[in-house]
């Protein structure tokens, strides 16, 4: 059976971050001491195999580029070329890992409410992905200054939040140029989805904060790009 392809660089960073205090590190300094991006592909693969041998859950780093909504959002980001990015609700990394793979030099701050998910993101940072910052926070109370981030992404998150209008106001507060979000466009059986938004509802929610809103339908999802009123563009 073929091994599913993974984001090897990110998986290797995770292994380094998780095993940095393990005695195995002292025995293999050639894998743990150099900067991550100084390692040859063979060394990155050796780290992945080492993580698997230690029972680390590396399935989270499997390729998800096949998700239409992820492909669409990455394409939009290539056109925008943000200076930095805040990702709200990074979760298991279904968008975060493809983002870091596609934009390895982009400063990304990843926020989640769950401590163990933040710890996983922090492990990737500790393992050598220095463009990544992990923060534990709730979308309705973000501890960032106004317009701190050039672009904010919020993918498959808003439908989980009871105070959705408050969350959008807070997210737009910290966005300098753009907010890019996605939500399901059809009912599903996920009990954690407490909202089902129409295009018109999203436009109305964003109207107080955005100078322009565009919406696209992508495989049972709505992809929304909102240009902030505060931008000079």
C-alpha positions in Angstrom: 0.0 0.0 0.0 1.3 3.4 -0.9 1.9 5.9 1.9 -0.3 9.0 1.5 1.7 12.0 0.6 2.5 14.5 3.4 3.7 18.0 3.8 7.1 16.6 4.7 8.8 19.9 5.8 5.9 20.7 8.2 5.7 17.1 9.5 9.4 17.1 10.1 9.1 20.4 12.0 6.4 18.9 14.1 8.5 15.9 15.0 11.4 18.2 15.9 9.2 20.3 18.1 7.6 17.4 19.9 10.8 15.4 20.4 13.2 18.3 21.2 13.6 17.2 24.8 13.6 13.5 24.1 17.0 11.7 24.5 16.8 10.7 20.9 17.6 14.3 20.0 21.0 14.2 21.7 21.8 11.0 19.8 20.9 12.5 16.4 22.0 16.2 16.4 22.3 16.3 12.6 18.5 16.1 12.5 17.6 18.5 15.4 20.4 21.1 15.6 20.5 22.7 12.1 17.9 25.1 10.9 14.9 23.2 9.4 15.5 24.6 5.9 19.1 23.6 6.0 18.1 19.9 6.1 18.3 17.8 3.0 15.1 16.0 1.8 16.5 12.7 3.1 16.9 14.2 6.6 13.3 15.6 6.5 12.1 12.1 5.6 14.2 10.6 8.4 12.5 12.9 10.9 9.1 11.9 9.6 10.0 8.2 10.0 11.4 8.9 13.5 8.1 10.5 14.5 6.1 7.6 13.2 8.4 5.2 15.2 7.6 7.3 18.3 3.9 7.1 17.7 3.3 10.7 16.8 0.1 11.4 14.9 1.4 12.7 11.6 -1.8 12.0 9.6 -2.8 15.6 10.1 0.0 16.6 7.6 -1.5 14.6 4.7 -2.2 16.6 1.6 -5.5 18.5 1.5 -4.8 20.5 -1.6 -7.5 18.5 -3.3 -10.2 20.3 -1.3 -11.8 22.7 -3.8 -12.3 25.4 -1.2 -8.6 25.2 -0.2 -7.5 25.5 -3.8 -9.7 28.4 -4.4 -8.6 30.3 -1.3 -4.9 29.7 -2.1 -5.5 31.0 -5.6 -7.1 34.2 -4.2 -4.2 34.7 -1.8 -1.7 34.4 -4.6 -3.4 37.4 -6.3 -3.5 39.4 -3.1 0.1 38.7 -2.0 -0.5 39.7 1.7 2.3 41.1 3.9 1.1 38.9 6.8 -1.9 36.8 7.7 -4.0 35.9 10.7 -5.8 32.5 10.4 -8.8 32.2 12.8 -9.7 28.7 13.9 -6.8 26.8 12.4 -8.0 23.6 14.0 -6.4 20.4 12.6 -4.6 22.4 9.8 -6.8 21.5 6.8 -6.1 25.0 5.5 -3.1 26.0 7.6 -0.7 23.3 6.4 -1.4 23.9 2.6 -1.1 27.7 3.4 2.4 27.3 5.0 3.4 25.0 2.2 2.3 27.3 -0.6 3.6 30.5 1.1 6.7 29.4 3.1 7.9 33.0 3.6 4.6 34.5 4.7 4.3 35.5 8.4 1.2 33.6 9.7 -0.4 33.8 13.1 -2.6 30.8 13.7 -5.4 31.1 16.4 -7.5 28.4 17.9 -9.6 28.1 21.1 -8.4 24.6 21.9 -5.1 24.3 23.9 -4.0 21.0 22.4 -4.4 22.3 18.8 -2.4 25.4 19.7 0.2 23.1 21.2 0.4 21.2 17.9 0.9 24.4 16.0 3.5 25.6 18.5 5.4 22.3 17.9 5.7 23.1 14.2 7.0 26.6 15.2 9.4 25.1 17.7 10.6 22.6 15.1 11.8 25.4 12.8 8.9 27.0 10.9 9.8 30.5 12.2 7.2 32.3 10.1 4.5 30.7 12.2 3.1 32.0 15.5 0.6 30.1 17.6 -2.0 31.8 19.8 -4.9 30.6 21.9 -7.8 32.9 21.6 -11.5 33.2 20.9 -12.7 35.0 17.7 -14.9 37.4 19.7 -12.1 38.6 21.9 -8.9 38.9 19.9 -5.9 40.4 21.8 -4.5 42.3 18.8 -4.4 46.0 17.9 -6.7 47.4 15.3 -5.7 46.6 11.7 -2.8 44.5 12.9 -2.9 42.0 10.0 -2.9 42.7 6.3 -5.3 39.8 5.7 -7.4 37.6 7.9 -8.7 34.2 7.0 -11.7 32.5 8.7 -12.5 29.2 7.0 -15.2 26.9 8.2 -15.4 28.7 11.5 -18.3 31.3 11.5 -21.0 28.6 11.4 -19.7 27.3 14.8 -20.0 30.6 16.6 -23.2 31.6 18.4 -22.3 35.4 18.4 -21.5 35.4 14.8 -22.0 39.2 14.3 -19.8 40.0 17.2 -17.1 37.6 15.9 -17.2 39.2 12.5 -16.9 42.7 14.0 -13.9 41.6 16.0 -12.2 39.9 13.1 -12.7 42.9 10.8 -11.3 45.1 13.5 -7.9 43.5 13.2 -7.9 43.2 9.4 -6.1 45.9 7.5 -7.0 45.1 3.9 -9.1 42.0 3.6 -11.1 39.3 5.3 -11.4 36.0 3.5 -13.9 33.5 4.9 -15.7 30.4 3.9 -18.9 28.7 5.2 -21.0 25.7 4.1 -23.7 26.6 1.6 -25.9 23.6 2.2 -27.3 21.8 5.3 -25.1 19.0 6.6 -25.2 16.5 9.5 -22.5 18.2 11.6 -24.1 19.0 15.0 -21.5 21.7 15.7 -22.8 23.8 12.7 -25.3 26.1 14.4 -25.8 28.5 11.4 -26.4 28.1 7.7 -25.7 31.4 6.0 -27.1 32.7 2.7 -25.0 35.0 0.5 -27.4 37.9 1.4 -27.0 37.3 5.1 -23.2 37.4 4.9 -23.3 40.6 2.9 -25.6 42.2 5.5 -23.3 41.0 8.4 -20.2 42.4 6.6 -21.8 45.7 5.4 -20.9 47.8 8.5 -17.2 46.8 8.1 -16.5 46.2 4.4 -16.2 48.6 1.5 -16.8 45.7 -0.9 -17.9 42.1 -0.6 -17.6 39.4 -3.3 -19.0 35.9 -2.9 -18.3 32.8 -4.9 -19.9 29.3 -4.8 -17.3 26.5 -4.6 -18.5 22.9 -4.1 -21.2 23.4 -1.4 -19.4 26.3 0.2 -19.5 30.1 0.0 -16.1 31.8 -0.4 -16.3 35.5 0.7 -13.7 38.2 0.1 -14.4 41.4 2.0 -12.3 44.5 1.5 -12.1 46.5 4.7 -13.3 50.1 4.8 -10.0 51.2 6.4 -7.9 50.2 3.4 -6.4 52.9 1.2 -6.6 50.7 -1.9 
